[in-house]
Amino acid sequence: MKGELGMKMGTPYKYVFSISVFGVIAFFLFGGFIIGLHKLPSYGFFRRVELNLFGRVFERMVEEEAPEYYDSIFLRLYDTQTDISDRISREGRGGGLTSFGDAVLLLTHDGQVLAVRSADDIRNTDVTVPDNGFQAYKQVTELEQYKNLSHNFKQFRYNDILFYESERHRGLAVSYTDFDSTAHCYRNTIAVLPVDSNINSVDELTARPGDWNIIYRSKPCLPFKNIHYALEGGLAGGRMAFRGPSTIYFGNGDYHWDGIYAPEAIAQKPESEYGKIMKIDLSSQESHIVATGIRNPQGIVFDENDNLWIVEHGLRGGDELNRIKEGINYGWPVETLGTQYSKLPVPNSTAESYGRHNTYKEPVFAWLPSVAISNLTLIKGFHSSWDGDLLMGSLKSMSLFHIRIKDDRVLFSEKIEIGNRIRYVHQHTDGRIILWTDSKKLIFLTGKPYTDNYITDYLEDAISNESLRERVKTTIDACRQCHAIEPGDHTGAPSLAAVFNAEIGSTSYENYSDALKENQGIWTRDNLKKFLSDPQQFAPGTVMPDPGISDEAIMEEIVNLMHEFNKKSRD
């Protein structure tokens, strides 16, 4: 009886205990989430514990907000962006951008044409592109003779869209990998849609697949490969550029028929149009090979002097910028500044040509290691410090590259980190730069030169003594040689906007000294003065140099300014 009573009484208590334990665990998990999400005061303490225990700060599970701007040397690039992944019908990457009227037209990898006017104004159009044979390709792969081959449907895509206009021709062109369901082969194809001169907006345009004219199909039609993927649309190239009155220049990739991922290399074969730069006449629809020895041309553009430039996606190394001239051989796959991904030499190269361009035309510039180049565009009407330059996107590097060319050489290639795999770069007719990313984001960029207006205005309001004001300005300028004043920019040193009243050593700056990492204090006004007066005494071993602030009035105003930075960042 007693045992039965104990059992009856113990059972509910067991559940109460379990629920209580679960509740405590849930409370701490939720509390930790809130601390991390909103970066409450104890956030810095736990980041320091994490750093001391594991020697690193682990990546946050909560996705960080996109920055409002990106810094380049000459300009600050301000952005707005939007995610349109919910509009995409199937997995994959690719597509292109062009301007028509007041809209940017986005051709997605799955063949949709969207009208883009801003991050908040993206509409479907009444333009349907020709069928590229994707469904037929998927059906053919189920046949017995192809079941043992490896297929990557994500790479089968539409590659580019181009609006062209001259006295003779006006219209849209699209390029894509086209599958022949009868011959079981594939090729690059360009189709054009004539657009009447009285149509000046995509809202007025209606097109069905039968309205397009196919003006180019690359030759020969390629069979499936039995090495790596059977069809590698990611190596199609497929970018276009127009030169009036009637010529489309086209980058025709080798589809990985390079003697490494295919039984033979075809870029050097004159009877093959792959691994070539082509030109197609809109009037006659005749095509000609312009240049040979190209791997995977991802960007093609004319500069202000009508020189034709391409960027070519290489292997491990070998991303190239080339000026294209008629009849020139650029070497692939016999000569390249890259290697196989296994780090072995490209098998078609010789010992004498390994790592050299001694026989064929060498690139104007090459990126080693590879940045995984994508599209290329000419900048006009953006800002005088950029106009006339080239802008290139990258995938692995997740950056833009601002390229200036002078006398056929690269004067500089400036890397601007964006944090997204950039598939396409385009400048709209209103001056904005539009990026299309592999994560299906559209990023809209505008640029402005840097100013000191905020600091200058604050100092003029806060300090009436002109001499003191100038000395404070000189001192803060010296601080900014290492420290940014923008929240979150801890690249060279902790941001001055993240210091006042913050926990010591609590930012994401990676090179804190042990003395600062182990300090459990707060950057109070008093602690800041002590540190700035003698960094080594406050934190022995710190990498912070002595700023040489001996004037108490200047010290006071510098701390006041850091307080103001902190308030502004919170606002």
Buried (B, 14 or more C-beta within 10 A) or exposed (E): EEEEEEEEEEEEEEEEEEEEEEEEEEEEEEEEEEBBEEBEEBBBBBBBEEBEEEEEEEEEEEEEEBBEBBBBEEBBBBBBBBEBEEBBEEEBBBBBBBBBBBBBBBBBBBBBBBBBBEBEEBEEBEBBBBEBBBEBBEEBBEEEEBEEBEBBBBBBBBBBBBBBEEEEBBBBBBBBBBBBEEEBBBBBBBBBBEBEEEBEEBBEBEBEEEBBBEBBBBEEBBBBBEBEBBBBBBBBBBBBBBBEEBBBBBBBBBBBBBBBBBEEBBBBBEEBBBBBBBBBBBEEEEBEBBBBBBBBBBBBBBBEEEEBBBBBBBBBBBBBBBBBEEEBBBBBBBBBBBBBEEEEBBEBBEEEBEEBBEEBBBBBBBBEEBBBBBBBBBBEEBBEBBEBBBBBBBBEBBBBBBBBBEEEEBEEBBBBBBBBBBBBBBBBEEBBBBBBBBEBBBBBBBBEEEEEEEBEEBBEEEBEEEEBBEBBBEBBEEBBEBBBBBBBBBBEBBBBBBBBBBBBBBBBBEEBBEBBBEBEEBBEBEBBBBBBBEBEEBBEEBEBEEBEBEBEEBBBBBBBBBBBBBEBBEE
